[in-house]
């Protein structure tokens, strides 16, 4: 079963969000191929698998994939005269299910995040809002996004998993966010490269993982997706 197909999200399923970023391997048709490999690898696993290809590939991937497709970023500019902006209405028209917001490589002011979330929800779009530490996660939790991802920027892309290098950060994030009344899904990002890293994150109370290079840079996309997905169960 590929979670994320159909309506709604199960709070019992782990979440696996793959951010394609703009790596050379997935530009153009590569994004469609990675989406297909990820879908095939996870189709018999009870997880919620979400993919986030580059903006130019969103429509192409959404048209052929049965997975939920997120944008890597979105802004709060207006429809019409907003050249170059990525707006929620455009994502909806592209077949997207939601977007990553406030990733450390695409930060937004808190007031913009606050304004974006109801606009996204009004269109039936989900939001995965990123924060760099437990304090920021708690502040963002007040905006009530469906997903919150903690990603210390110094570990992103290093291959040093936050679940191993800074387990106390994940414990603090879970305790603080739940203590503040947040009931959405908490994701662990930054440096997750192996099944052991993913399993450790779940053991520390996270609901899933947000990964990028560990999948995109893998020589066998399907095998890496299956390794990480299986470790979440």
C-alpha positions in Angstrom: 0.0 0.0 0.0 1.4 3.4 -0.9 0.2 5.8 1.7 -0.8 9.2 0.6 -3.0 7.9 -2.2 -6.6 8.7 -1.6 -8.1 11.2 0.8 -6.7 12.2 4.2 -3.7 11.1 6.2 -3.5 8.3 8.7 -1.9 9.3 12.0 -0.7 5.7 12.4 1.5 5.7 9.3 5.1 6.9 9.3 5.8 9.8 6.9 8.6 9.7 4.4 9.2 13.0 2.5 11.8 13.0 -0.3 13.0 16.5 -1.3 14.5 16.2 -4.8 16.1 19.6 -4.5 17.9 20.7 -7.7 20.4 17.9 -8.0 21.6 17.1 -11.5 20.3 13.6 -11.3 16.7 14.6 -11.2 16.5 17.6 -13.5 14.1 17.1 -16.4 13.0 13.5 -17.0 15.1 12.4 -14.0 12.4 13.7 -11.6 9.8 11.5 -13.3 12.1 8.5 -13.1 12.8 9.0 -9.4 9.1 9.4 -8.7 8.4 6.1 -10.5 11.2 4.2 -8.7 10.0 5.6 -5.3 6.5 4.6 -6.0 7.4 1.0 -7.0 9.8 0.6 -4.1 7.2 1.6 -1.5 4.0 0.3 -3.0 3.6 -2.6 -0.6 4.7 -0.7 2.5 2.2 1.1 4.8 3.8 4.5 4.9 2.9 8.0 3.8 5.3 8.7 1.0 5.6 12.3 -0.4 7.8 13.5 -3.1 9.0 17.1 -3.8 10.4 17.6 -7.3 11.8 20.9 -8.6 9.1 23.4 -9.6 9.6 23.0 -13.4 8.8 19.2 -13.0 5.8 19.5 -10.7 3.1 19.1 -13.4 4.9 16.3 -15.2 5.5 14.3 -12.0 2.0 14.9 -10.6 0.4 13.8 -13.9 2.0 10.3 -13.8 2.6 9.6 -10.1 0.2 8.1 -7.6 2.2 9.6 -4.7 1.5 12.9 -3.1 3.5 15.6 -4.8 4.7 18.7 -2.9 6.5 21.8 -4.1 9.8 22.5 -2.5 8.7 26.1 -1.7 5.8 28.5 -2.0 5.3 32.2 -1.5 2.4 34.4 -0.4 2.5 36.8 -3.4 -0.8 37.6 -5.1 -2.3 36.1 -8.2 -1.7 38.1 -11.4 1.2 40.5 -11.2 3.7 38.4 -9.4 6.3 37.4 -12.0 8.5 34.6 -10.9 6.6 33.8 -7.7 5.4 30.4 -6.7 1.9 30.9 -5.4 -0.4 28.3 -3.8 -3.0 28.6 -6.6 -0.3 27.6 -9.2 0.6 24.6 -7.1 -3.0 23.5 -6.9 -3.4 23.9 -10.7 -0.2 21.8 -11.2 -1.7 18.9 -9.3 0.3 19.3 -6.1 -0.9 18.2 -2.7 1.1 20.7 -0.7 4.5 22.3 -0.2 7.6 22.4 1.9 7.8 25.8 3.6 10.6 27.6 5.3 13.3 25.1 4.5 16.7 26.3 5.6 17.7 26.9 2.0 14.6 28.9 1.3 13.7 30.7 4.5 10.6 32.9 5.0 9.7 35.5 7.6 7.5 34.1 10.3 4.7 36.5 9.3 4.7 35.1 5.8 4.5 31.6 7.1 1.6 32.6 9.3 -0.3 34.1 6.3 0.5 31.2 4.0 -0.9 28.4 6.0 -4.6 29.3 5.9 -4.3 30.2 2.3 -2.9 26.7 1.6 -5.5 25.0 3.7 -8.3 27.0 1.9 -7.1 25.4 -1.3 -6.9 21.9 0.2 -3.1 21.9 0.2 -0.9 20.6 3.0 2.1 22.3 4.5 5.4 20.9 5.8 7.0 23.8 7.7 10.7 23.5 8.6 12.4 24.8 11.7 16.1 24.7 12.7 15.7 23.9 16.4 13.1 23.1 19.0 12.4 26.7 19.9 11.5 27.6 16.3 9.5 24.4 15.9 7.3 25.5 18.9 6.8 28.9 17.5 5.8 27.5 14.1 3.5 24.9 15.8 1.3 27.8 16.7 0.4 28.1 13.0 -0.9 24.5 13.0 0.7 23.1 9.8 0.0 19.4 9.0 3.7 18.6 9.2 6.7 20.2 11.1 10.2 19.2 10.2 13.2 19.9 12.4 16.4 20.3 10.4 19.6 21.8 12.0 21.2 23.4 8.9 24.7 22.5 9.9 23.9 18.8 9.4 22.0 19.0 6.1 23.8 17.1 3.4 26.6 16.0 5.6 25.7 12.3 6.0 25.8 12.9 9.8 22.3 12.1 11.0 20.7 14.4 13.5 19.1 11.3 15.0 22.6 10.1 16.0 24.6 13.3 16.4 22.0 15.2 18.3 19.3 12.9 19.7 18.6 15.4 22.5 17.4 17.9 19.9 14.7 15.4 18.7 13.7 14.6 22.2 13.4 18.3 23.0 11.5 19.0 19.8 8.9 16.2 20.5 8.5 17.2 24.2 8.2 20.9 23.4 5.9 20.6 20.4 3.5 18.1 22.1 3.6 20.2 25.2 2.5 23.2 23.2 -0.5 21.2 22.0 0.7 20.4 18.5 -1.0 17.3 17.2 0.4 17.2 13.6 3.2 15.0 12.3 6.8 15.7 13.4 9.6 14.9 10.9 13.3 14.6 11.3 15.6 15.9 8.6 19.3 16.6 8.1 21.9 13.8 7.4 19.5 10.8 7.4 21.3 8.4 5.1 20.6 4.9 6.4 17.9 2.7 7.7 19.5 2.9 11.1 19.3 6.7 11.1 15.6 6.5 10.2 14.8 3.9 12.8 16.6 6.0 15.4 14.5 9.0 14.6 11.3 7.0 15.1 12.7 5.6 18.4 13.1 9.2 19.5 9.5 10.0 19.0 9.4 11.4 15.5 6.6 10.5 13.1 8.8 10.3 10.0 11.8 11.7 8.0 12.6 14.4 5.5 15.5 13.4 3.2 17.2 14.6 0.0 20.7 13.6 -1.0 20.6 10.2 0.6 18.0 9.1 -2.0 18.8 11.4 -4.9 22.5 10.7 -4.9 22.0 6.9 -4.4 23.1 4.6 -7.2 19.9 2.6 -6.8 17.0 4.9 -6.0 14.5 2.1 -5.4 16.7 0.2 -3.0 17.5 3.3 -0.9 13.8 4.2 -0.7 12.9 0.7 0.4 15.7 0.7 3.0 14.6 3.9 4.6 10.9 3.2 4.3 11.2 -0.2 5.8 13.2 1.2 8.8 10.3 3.5 9.6 7.9 0.6 10.2 
